[in-house]
Amino acid sequence: EAGVAQSPRYKIIEKRQSVAFWCNPISGHATLYWYQQILGQGPKLLIQFQNNGVVDDSQLPKDRFSAERLKGVDSTLKIQPAKLEDSAVYLCASSLALKSSYNEQFFGPGTRLTVL
Amino acid sequence: ELKVEQNPLFLSMQEGKNYTIYCNYSTTSDRLYWYRQDPGKSLESLFVLLSNGAVKQEGRLMASLDTKARLSTLHITAAVHDLSATYFCAVGNFGNEKLTFGTGTRLTIIP
């Protein structure tokens, strides 16, 4: 079974530039998550999708971050404009569905973003 | 707001020794996860604990959950170098699955 795919793996940009990350979840997984992991910290949830609908985006900085999952499969996360404090690893995860008894999340390899 | 605390944050131990990592959380939750992260890698799921008193074991790692005390432990038995990694606990709830992660415990096993 193929895992969660993410690209690019690394990205270096200057502040005020824009950047986009892509995620392809495990086939059949209805729920998709984007996390931000700052160096030395645990991952923090940014946004959670169920199929193509947003379940929780309460911690997404909406003035600069946006995410979509138009067809309920792939997802993109965009930052525009980037700030220095956005330097982090952006992790995508997927799980079968909400409200299942064993809703384990599987994580992709992450995209390491450096903002200069 | 749910807070998840782990201790210790850093742990250096010799091979062959036993030790325990603790995970405390501040509000009622009905599932707890343990993940492992190697440097520069993503998170690997180790255990999912779903009920009070749940205990799961895999090799030299054993996880337990006490929902009344809001405490989970990850016990390492006879540590080997391959277990060196950062270990995270994360707390979620049925039907929501918004995971709140702890700060992580960086474990280093010294030969």
Interface residues (C-beta under 8 A of the other chain):
Chain A: T31 Y33 G40 Q41 G42 P43 K44 L45 Q48 D56 L91 S95 L98 K99 S101 Y102 N103 E104 Q105 F106 F107 G108 P109 G110
Chain B: V4 Y33 Y35 K41 S42 L43 E44 S45 V48 L50 F88 A90 G92 F94 G95 N96 E97 K98 L99 T100 F101 G102 T103 G104
